[in-house]
Amino acid sequence: MKKYLYILLILFSTSTLAQQKEWTLQACLDYARQHNLQLKQSQLDIEQAKINKTAAIGGFLPNLNANASASWNSGLTQNFTTGILENQTTFGGNGSVSSNLNLFNGLKSHYNYKKSLLDILAAQYQYADLQNNIDLQIASAFIQILLNKENLESAQMQLENSIKQKERTIEMIKAGVLPKGDLADAEAQITNDHLQVIQAENTYELSKIDLAQLLELNDFNNFTIDEHLSGLQINDQLWQTGAEDLFAQALKRNKKLKQSQTQENIARYQVKLAQSGYLPSLSAFANINTRYSDRDYVLFGGLTTPADPFWDQIKDNKGLTYGLNLRIPVFNGFSVRNQVKRAQISQQKIAIATTNTEKKLRSDIYKMQKDLRAAFQSMKAAEANLKAQRKSYDYAMEKFKVGMLNIFDLNNIKTKYTKAETQFINAKYRYYLKSKVLEYTINN
């Protein structure tokens, strides 16, 4: 019995440790790449494109088909072998092997193969772009948790300070330094700070649920992250480098733009495929056939002889047909002409879309960099304001301890200090997030 209890204890401990796993940002990204349903669908698109490539290769190869049939005919029927109508029940059969090879089909096979390669590339770019979007969503949700965690810790610290402040107020009231009315102000401040802690804690828990949902996890209660910035290094060169230089980097790396450019190349081959309908096609064919009948042969004078054995008939009755087939399009009701025009219009639309994608990318980078620079400056200004408010609050506390400042004025100064701390926390994480967004846009 003790042995089983020991095993259960080990299993429970292991399960608890697994549930208490702290997710780093990299662990979140790796997990999403393996389990996200959208990414799995995009992977299937790549596999489907690879199958289409195999089909395109098959367009260069000859086909080979075998056919066989067997039948029984009763009544006045034609003998398979002699061709004479007889009142009989006849068993017969025939078989053939045929092959066809496209020698020239207006370069359709060539264009289909080239297009299939581009289809695979486009699917891969689509997968990479989708993965980058999911990575960015997860990074944003991760940073939001860190932001809410710091806000919660700040609110808890303010509550602790208010409780200590109340204790000092009670001591100073007993010493006759402060009036009894200041105690009510201290208690009111504690009530307000406690409310701020509850709200901050709820916001923090909700942000963890948001990230867990992005990861498609079911256990929200035991989901915790590694609440450090080790995975969020920021490249300050992003707002110091020229925007045009960043755009030049994005032209080489941005997956959404590369996907659009690949679709433009695919559209060119679609036009060539449509134009190939104007050209003649040439194919070679070959067919080997044979037949069998169980009826006796009718000889001259009405004499009959038994049917030859099966394999002898198969060998003696074989035939071979081969040749070339040339098809020259003359008039097809404007079908090819309309297909070409549709493909050309589609090509023009995709070219416009690619230009728009490039223009939007350039505009986004300029805006993102300006936002990042402003976020950096706001963070520095908020940091300087926080230092100033901290000094003001420390000085006010010293005056409060010696009775030179009442609790109402102290709380006003404390409110300014708390607000400055919240502003700095938000500014810091806003800078982190905007930096990550610009980094993903350029490099992915």
C-alpha positions as CSV (number, residue, x, y, z in Angstrom):
1,M,0.0,0.0,0.0
2,K,2.8,2.4,0.9
3,K,4.5,1.6,-2.4
4,Y,1.4,2.7,-4.4
5,L,1.0,5.8,-2.3
6,Y,4.6,6.7,-3.0
7,I,4.1,6.2,-6.8
8,L,0.9,8.4,-6.7
9,L,2.8,11.1,-4.8
10,I,5.6,11.1,-7.4
11,L,3.0,11.3,-10.2
12,F,1.2,14.1,-8.5
13,S,4.4,16.0,-7.9
14,T,5.4,15.6,-11.5
15,S,2.0,16.8,-12.7
16,T,2.2,19.8,-10.4
17,L,5.6,20.8,-11.6
18,A,4.4,20.5,-15.2
19,Q,1.4,22.7,-14.4
20,Q,3.7,25.3,-12.7
21,K,6.0,25.6,-15.7
22,E,7.0,29.2,-16.3
23,W,6.7,30.0,-20.0
24,T,9.4,32.2,-21.5
25,L,8.7,34.3,-24.5
26,Q,10.7,31.9,-26.7
27,A,8.8,28.9,-25.3
28,C,5.5,30.6,-26.1
29,L,6.7,31.3,-29.7
30,D,8.0,27.7,-30.2
31,Y,4.8,26.2,-28.8
32,A,2.6,28.3,-31.1
33,R,4.6,27.4,-34.2
34,Q,3.9,23.7,-33.5
35,H,0.3,23.9,-32.4
36,N,-1.4,26.9,-34.0
37,L,-4.2,25.7,-36.3
38,Q,-3.7,28.5,-38.8
39,L,-0.1,27.6,-39.2
40,K,-1.1,23.9,-39.7
41,Q,-3.5,24.9,-42.4
42,S,-0.8,27.0,-44.1
43,Q,1.6,24.0,-43.9
44,L,-1.0,21.9,-45.7
45,D,-1.1,24.6,-48.4
46,I,2.7,24.1,-48.9
47,E,2.2,20.3,-49.2
48,Q,-0.6,20.8,-51.7
49,A,1.7,23.1,-53.8
50,K,4.3,20.3,-53.7
51,I,1.8,17.8,-55.0
52,N,1.0,20.2,-57.9
53,K,4.7,20.3,-58.7
54,T,4.7,16.5,-59.0
55,A,1.7,16.8,-61.3
56,A,3.5,19.4,-63.4
57,I,6.5,17.1,-63.8
58,G,4.1,14.4,-65.0
59,G,3.2,16.6,-67.9
60,F,6.5,15.9,-69.5
61,L,6.1,12.1,-69.2
62,P,4.2,9.7,-71.5
63,N,1.1,8.0,-70.1
64,L,0.6,4.2,-70.2
65,N,-2.8,2.5,-70.0
66,A,-3.9,-1.1,-70.2
67,N,-7.4,-2.1,-71.2
68,A,-9.1,-5.5,-71.2
69,S,-12.7,-6.7,-71.7
70,A,-14.6,-10.0,-71.8
71,S,-18.1,-10.7,-73.0
72,W,-20.6,-13.4,-73.7
73,N,-23.0,-12.9,-76.7
74,S,-26.0,-15.2,-77.3
75,G,-28.2,-15.5,-80.4
76,L,-27.4,-14.3,-83.8
77,T,-24.1,-12.7,-83.1
78,Q,-20.9,-12.0,-85.0
79,N,-18.0,-14.3,-84.4
80,F,-15.1,-12.2,-82.9
81,T,-12.6,-13.9,-85.1
82,T,-14.4,-14.8,-88.4
83,G,-16.9,-11.9,-88.5
84,I,-19.7,-14.3,-89.6
85,L,-23.1,-13.9,-88.1
86,E,-24.1,-17.1,-86.3
87,N,-26.8,-18.2,-83.9
88,Q,-24.5,-19.0,-81.0
89,T,-23.3,-18.2,-77.5
90,T,-19.8,-16.7,-77.9
91,F,-17.2,-15.8,-75.4
92,G,-14.6,-13.4,-76.5
93,G,-12.3,-10.7,-75.2
94,N,-9.8,-8.2,-76.3
95,G,-7.0,-6.3,-74.7
96,S,-4.8,-3.4,-75.5
97,V,-1.9,-1.3,-74.2
98,S,-1.7,2.3,-75.3
99,S,0.6,5.2,-74.6
100,N,0.6,8.9,-75.5
101,L,3.4,11.5,-75.3
102,N,3.1,15.2,-75.8
103,L,5.9,16.3,-78.0
104,F,4.9,19.9,-78.1
105,N,1.8,21.5,-76.4
106,G,2.6,25.2,-76.8
107,L,5.1,25.1,-73.8
108,K,2.2,24.5,-71.4
109,S,4.1,21.8,-69.5
110,H,7.1,24.0,-69.2
111,Y,5.1,27.0,-67.9
112,N,3.1,24.7,-65.5
113,Y,6.3,23.4,-64.0
114,K,7.7,26.9,-63.5
115,K,4.5,28.1,-62.0
116,S,4.4,25.1,-59.6
117,L,7.8,26.1,-58.3
118,L,6.5,29.7,-57.7
119,D,3.4,28.3,-56.0
120,I,5.5,26.5,-53.5
121,L,7.5,29.6,-52.9
122,A,4.4,31.7,-52.5
123,A,2.9,29.2,-50.0
124,Q,6.2,29.3,-48.0
125,Y,6.2,33.1,-47.9
126,Q,2.5,33.0,-46.8
127,Y,3.4,30.6,-44.0
128,A,6.4,32.7,-42.9
129,D,4.2,35.9,-42.9
130,L,1.5,34.2,-40.9
131,Q,4.1,32.9,-38.4
132,N,5.5,36.4,-38.0
133,N,2.0,37.8,-37.3
134,I,1.4,35.1,-34.7
135,D,4.8,35.7,-33.2
136,L,4.0,39.4,-33.0
137,Q,0.6,38.8,-31.3
138,I,2.2,36.5,-28.8
139,A,5.1,39.0,-28.1
140,S,2.5,41.8,-27.6
141,A,0.4,39.7,-25.3
142,F,3.6,38.6,-23.4
143,I,4.7,42.3,-22.9
144,Q,1.1,43.2,-21.8
145,I,1.4,40.6,-19.0
146,L,4.7,42.1,-17.9
147,L,3.2,45.6,-18.0
148,N,0.2,44.5,-16.0
149,K,2.4,42.7,-13.5
150,E,4.5,45.8,-12.8
151,N,1.3,47.9,-12.4
152,L,0.1,45.3,-9.9
153,E,3.3,45.3,-8.0
154,S,3.3,49.1,-8.0
155,A,-0.3,49.1,-6.6
156,Q,0.6,46.6,-3.9
157,M,3.6,48.7,-2.9
158,Q,1.4,51.8,-2.7
159,L,-1.0,49.9,-0.5
160,E,1.8,48.7,1.8
161,N,3.0,52.3,2.1
162,S,-0.5,53.6,2.9
163,I,-0.8,51.0,5.6
164,K,2.6,52.1,7.1
165,Q,1.5,55.7,6.7
166,K,-1.7,54.9,8.7
167,E,0.4,53.4,11.5
168,R,2.7,56.5,11.6
169,T,-0.4,58.7,11.7
170,I,-1.8,56.8,14.7
171,E,1.5,57.2,16.5
172,M,1.7,60.9,15.7
173,I,-2.0,61.4,16.8
174,K,-1.1,59.8,20.1
175,A,1.9,62.1,20.4
176,G,-0.4,65.1,19.7
177,V,1.5,66.1,16.5
178,L,-1.5,65.4,14.1
179,P,-5.2,65.9,14.6
180,K,-7.5,62.9,14.8
181,G,-9.2,63.7,11.5
182,D,-6.0,62.7,9.6
183,L,-6.7,59.1,10.6
184,A,-9.9,59.1,8.4
185,D,-7.9,60.4,5.5
186,A,-5.3,57.6,6.0
187,E,-8.0,55.0,6.1
188,A,-9.6,56.4,3.0
189,Q,-6.3,56.2,1.2
190,I,-5.9,52.6,2.1
191,T,-9.4,51.8,0.8
192,N,-8.6,53.5,-2.5
193,D,-5.3,51.7,-2.8
194,H,-6.9,48.4,-2.0
195,L,-9.4,49.0,-4.9
196,Q,-6.5,49.8,-7.2
197,V,-4.8,46.5,-6.3
198,I,-8.0,44.5,-7.0
199,Q,-8.4,46.1,-10.4
200,A,-4.7,45.7,-11.3
201,E,-4.8,42.0,-10.2
202,N,-7.9,41.4,-12.4
203,T,-6.3,43.1,-15.4
204,Y,-3.1,41.0,-14.8
205,E,-5.0,37.7,-14.7
206,L,-7.1,38.6,-17.8
207,S,-3.9,39.3,-19.8
208,K,-2.6,35.8,-18.9
209,I,-5.8,34.3,-20.1
210,D,-5.5,36.2,-23.4
211,L,-2.0,34.8,-24.0
212,A,-3.1,31.3,-23.0
213,Q,-5.9,31.5,-25.5
214,L,-3.4,32.6,-28.2
215,L,-1.4,29.5,-27.4
216,E,-4.7,27.5,-27.5
217,L,-4.1,26.1,-24.0
218,N,-7.0,24.9,-21.9
219,D,-5.5,25.2,-18.4
220,F,-5.8,29.0,-17.6
221,N,-5.5,28.7,-13.9
222,N,-2.0,27.2,-13.9
223,F,-0.6,29.3,-16.7
224,T,2.4,31.4,-15.6
225,I,5.2,33.1,-17.6
226,D,8.8,33.9,-16.8
227,E,8.3,37.6,-15.8
228,H,11.7,38.9,-16.9
229,L,12.8,40.9,-19.8
230,S,15.6,38.5,-20.8
231,G,13.8,37.6,-24.1
232,L,12.9,41.2,-24.9
233,Q,16.2,42.8,-25.8
234,I,15.6,46.1,-27.6
235,N,17.7,47.4,-30.5
236,D,18.0,51.2,-30.0
237,Q,19.5,51.5,-33.5
238,L,16.0,51.0,-34.9
239,W,15.1,54.7,-34.2
240,Q,18.6,56.0,-34.8
241,T,19.0,54.5,-38.3
242,G,17.6,56.3,-41.3
243,A,14.1,55.2,-42.2
244,E,15.1,54.8,-45.9
245,D,17.8,52.4,-44.8
246,L,15.3,50.4,-42.8
247,F,13.0,50.3,-45.8
248,A,15.9,49.0,-47.9
249,Q,16.4,46.2,-45.4
250,A,12.7,45.4,-45.4
251,L,12.7,45.1,-49.2
252,K,15.1,42.2,-48.9
253,R,13.4,40.4,-45.9
254,N,9.7,41.3,-45.6
255,K,7.7,38.1,-46.2
256,K,4.5,39.8,-47.1
257,L,6.2,41.8,-49.8
258,K,8.0,38.8,-51.1
259,Q,4.8,36.8,-51.3
260,S,3.2,39.6,-53.3
261,Q,6.2,39.7,-55.7
262,T,6.0,36.0,-56.1
263,Q,2.3,36.2,-56.9
264,E,3.1,38.7,-59.6
265,N,5.6,36.3,-61.1
266,I,2.9,33.6,-61.0
267,A,0.5,35.9,-62.9
268,R,3.1,36.3,-65.7
269,Y,3.2,32.5,-66.2
270,Q,-0.6,32.4,-66.1
271,V,-0.5,34.8,-69.1
272,K,2.0,32.6,-70.9
273,L,-0.2,29.5,-70.2
274,A,-3.2,31.3,-71.7
275,Q,-1.2,32.4,-74.7
276,S,0.0,28.9,-75.4
277,G,-3.5,28.1,-76.5
278,Y,-2.7,29.9,-79.8
279,L,0.0,27.4,-80.6
280,P,-0.4,24.0,-82.3
281,S,0.2,20.8,-80.3
282,L,1.9,17.7,-81.4
283,S,1.7,14.3,-79.7
284,A,2.8,10.7,-80.4
285,F,0.7,7.7,-79.7
286,A,1.1,3.9,-79.8
287,N,-1.4,1.1,-79.3
288,I,-0.9,-2.7,-79.1
289,N,-4.1,-4.8,-79.2
290,T,-5.2,-8.4,-79.4
291,R,-8.3,-10.5,-79.2
292,Y,-9.7,-14.0,-78.4
293,S,-12.9,-16.0,-79.2
294,D,-13.9,-19.5,-78.2
295,R,-15.9,-20.3,-81.4
296,D,-14.7,-22.8,-83.9
297,Y,-13.3,-21.5,-87.2
298,V,-15.5,-22.1,-90.3
299,L,-13.4,-23.3,-93.3
300,F,-14.2,-23.4,-97.0
301,G,-17.0,-25.8,-97.8
302,G,-18.6,-25.5,-94.3
303,L,-16.0,-27.5,-92.5
304,T,-15.0,-26.3,-89.0
305,T,-11.9,-26.5,-87.0
306,P,-11.6,-26.0,-83.2
307,A,-10.6,-22.6,-82.0
308,D,-7.0,-22.1,-81.4
309,P,-5.7,-22.1,-77.8
310,F,-6.0,-18.9,-75.8
311,W,-2.4,-17.9,-75.8
312,D,-2.0,-18.7,-79.5
313,Q,-4.9,-16.4,-80.4
314,I,-3.4,-13.7,-78.2
315,K,-0.2,-14.0,-80.1
316,D,-1.6,-14.3,-83.6
317,N,-4.3,-11.7,-83.3
318,K,-2.1,-8.9,-82.0
319,G,-2.0,-5.6,-83.8
320,L,0.1,-2.4,-83.5
321,T,-1.0,1.2,-84.2
322,Y,1.2,4.2,-83.9
323,G,1.5,7.6,-85.2
324,L,1.5,11.4,-84.6
325,N,-1.4,13.7,-83.8
326,L,-1.2,17.4,-84.8
327,R,-3.8,19.8,-83.5
328,I,-3.8,23.4,-85.0
329,P,-6.2,25.8,-83.3
330,V,-8.0,27.8,-86.0
331,F,-11.1,29.3,-84.4
332,N,-12.5,28.5,-80.9
333,G,-15.1,31.2,-80.3
334,F,-12.6,33.7,-78.8
335,S,-12.0,31.2,-75.9
336,V,-8.2,31.5,-76.0
337,R,-8.4,35.3,-76.6
338,N,-10.6,35.8,-73.6
339,Q,-8.5,33.6,-71.4
340,V,-5.4,35.7,-72.3
341,K,-7.2,39.0,-71.6
342,R,-8.4,37.7,-68.3
343,A,-4.9,36.6,-67.3
344,Q,-3.4,39.9,-68.4
345,I,-6.0,41.9,-66.3
346,S,-5.3,39.6,-63.3
347,Q,-1.5,40.3,-63.8
348,Q,-2.1,44.0,-63.9
349,K,-4.2,43.9,-60.7
350,I,-1.6,41.8,-58.9
351,A,1.2,44.2,-60.1
352,I,-0.8,47.1,-58.6
353,A,-1.3,45.2,-55.4
354,T,2.4,44.6,-55.2
355,T,3.1,48.3,-55.7
356,N,0.6,49.2,-53.0
357,T,2.2,46.6,-50.6
358,E,5.6,48.2,-51.2
359,K,4.3,51.7,-50.7
360,K,2.4,50.7,-47.5
361,L,5.5,49.0,-46.2
362,R,7.6,52.1,-46.7
363,S,4.9,54.4,-45.1
364,D,4.5,52.0,-42.2
365,I,8.3,51.9,-41.5
366,Y,8.4,55.7,-41.5
367,K,5.5,56.0,-39.1
368,M,6.7,53.1,-36.9
369,Q,10.1,54.7,-36.5
370,K,8.6,58.1,-35.6
371,D,6.4,56.4,-33.1
372,L,9.3,54.5,-31.7
373,R,11.4,57.7,-31.4
374,A,8.5,59.4,-29.7
375,A,8.0,56.4,-27.4
376,F,11.7,56.5,-26.4
377,Q,11.6,60.2,-25.7
378,S,8.4,59.7,-23.7
379,M,10.0,56.9,-21.7
380,K,13.0,59.1,-20.8
381,A,10.7,62.0,-19.9
382,A,8.5,59.7,-17.7
383,E,11.7,58.4,-16.1
384,A,12.9,61.9,-15.2
385,N,9.4,62.9,-13.9
386,L,9.3,59.7,-11.8
387,K,12.7,60.6,-10.2
388,A,11.5,64.1,-9.5
389,Q,8.2,62.9,-8.0
390,R,10.0,60.4,-5.9
391,K,12.3,63.1,-4.4
392,S,9.2,65.2,-3.8
393,Y,7.4,62.4,-2.1
394,D,10.5,61.5,0.1
395,Y,10.8,65.1,1.1
396,A,7.1,65.3,1.9
397,M,7.4,62.1,4.1
398,E,10.2,63.7,6.1
399,K,8.0,66.8,6.7
400,F,5.0,64.6,7.6
401,K,7.1,62.7,10.1
402,V,7.9,65.9,12.0
403,G,4.4,67.3,11.7
404,M,5.2,69.9,9.2
405,L,2.7,68.5,6.6
406,N,-0.8,67.1,7.0
407,I,-1.9,63.8,5.6
408,F,-4.2,65.4,3.0
409,D,-1.3,67.2,1.3
410,L,0.9,64.1,1.7
411,N,-1.7,62.0,-0.1
412,N,-1.8,64.6,-2.9
413,I,1.9,64.3,-3.4
414,K,1.7,60.6,-3.1
415,T,-1.0,60.5,-5.8
416,K,1.3,62.4,-8.2
417,Y,4.2,60.0,-7.4
418,T,1.9,57.0,-8.1
419,K,0.7,58.5,-11.3
420,A,4.3,59.2,-12.4
421,E,5.3,55.6,-11.6
422,T,2.4,54.3,-13.7
423,Q,3.2,56.6,-16.5
424,F,6.8,55.4,-16.6
425,I,5.8,51.7,-16.5
426,N,3.4,52.2,-19.4
427,A,5.9,54.3,-21.4
428,K,8.6,51.7,-20.9
429,Y,6.5,48.8,-22.2
430,R,5.1,50.9,-25.0
431,Y,8.6,51.5,-26.1
432,Y,9.4,47.8,-25.9
433,L,6.3,46.9,-27.9
434,K,6.8,49.5,-30.7
435,S,10.4,48.4,-31.0
436,K,9.3,44.8,-31.4
437,V,6.7,45.7,-34.0
438,L,9.2,47.6,-36.1
439,E,11.8,44.9,-35.8
440,Y,9.3,42.2,-37.1
441,T,8.2,44.5,-39.9
442,I,11.8,44.9,-41.2
443,N,13.2,41.5,-40.6
444,N,10.2,39.3,-41.3
